[in-house]
Amino acid sequence: GVQAVSVPPIAKIPTVGVPTCSGLVPTVSAIFTTASVVTPYSRRKCKEKMVESDMPKKKKLQEQIDMLIDGLDRNNEIIAKHLKEYEQSQAELTIGEKIDLINELVKYQDHHSKILKYQAQQSKPLSKK
């Protein structure tokens, strides 16, 4: 026949808390027990670390965007100035002067398209290679 075996109840295994940025994560420890105390200071320091790592990146990116916008504004002013000059003196310009103005306009338009392309790349999430 089948023998009945008496199994003692499972011994209680202590739960230990491991400090993380979001508080304590309980872990099971059958070998040793330690106590971790998360003080308001340690919690605040953890939050500061997370905030510090995000803020400089956002601030730097915003500064880059602001600089690009300022550059675009300057380019638009220059293009408008050249266009006005071109329209005012169109009859007076030599062929060479017209070519120079057109070349300068093309250069600024090319620069403008490069800035727009850069902005589009900055707004996309980084692709993993």
N, C-alpha and C positions, 0 to 999 in steps of 0.2 A: 503494500500500500504506500500511500503518500504520507510522508511525515510532515507534521506541522512545525514550522520553524518560527521561533519568536524573534522578531526584528525590533530592536529598541528604536524609539522615536528619534528622528534626525536632530542632531545637536543644533542649537541656534547659531547661525553664522552672523557675525556682526556686520553691520552696514557702515561703510566709511564714506564721508563726503570729500570729494575732490574739488577744490576751488577752481572756478572758471570765470570768464568775463560775465557770464550770465547768471552766476550764483554757484551753488553746489551741485555737483552731479554725484548721485549715490553710486558707490561701487561695493562689491562684495569682497570681503577679505577674510579668508579662513586661516591665514597664517599669523597676521599681526593686525593690530588695531592702532590707527593713528587718529588724531583729531585735528581738523583744519578749521580755523576760524576765519571767516571772511569779514573783515572789518569794513566800516564805511570808507576808510582811507584806501584799502586795497581795491575795493569795488570802484571808487572814484578814479584811482590811478589806471585801472583797466579801461574805463570809459575814456579817459584822457588819451590813452595810447591809440584807441580806435579812432577817436575824433581827430587827433593830430595826424594820423596817416591819411585820412580822407581830405581834410581841409586844404593842405598845401597843394595837392593834386588839382582840386577843383579851382583853387585860387589861381594857380599857374595856368591852367587851361583857360580860365576866364580872361586872364591878362593877355594870353596869346590871341584869343578871339578879339579882344578889344583892340590890340595892335593891328590885327588884320583889317578890322573895320575902319580904323583910322587911316590905314594905307589905302583902302578902297576909296574912302572919302577924298583923300588927296589926289588919287588917280582920276576920280570923276571930275574934280575941279580942274585938273590939268587938261583933261580931254575937252571939257567944256570951253576952257580958255583957248585951246588950239582950234577948236571948231569955230568959235566966234572970230578968232583972228583970220582963219581961213576964209570964212564967209565974207568978212569985211574987206579983205584984200585980195579976193579971188582974181579980180580983173587985173590987179597990179603985180601979182606974183609971176616970176619966171617959171618955166617948166621945172627947173632944178629945185627951186624953193618949194613948189607944190609937192614934188617927190619927197623932199626932206620932211615936210609936214605930214604927209601920208605915212612915211616910214615911222615917224615918231608916234603917230596915232596907232599904228599897227603894233609897235613895241609895247605901248601901254595896254592895249587890248589883250595882247598875249600875256602880259604880266597879270592882268585882271583875271584871265581864265585860269592861270596857275594858282592864284590865291583861292579862287572858287573850288578848284580841284583839291587843294590842300584842306580847305574847310570841310569838304565832303568826306575826305579820308579821316579827319579828326572826329567827325560825328558818328562814324561807323565803329562798332565794337572791333577790337583787335582780332584778326583772324589767326588761328593757330597754325603754325607751319610745321 
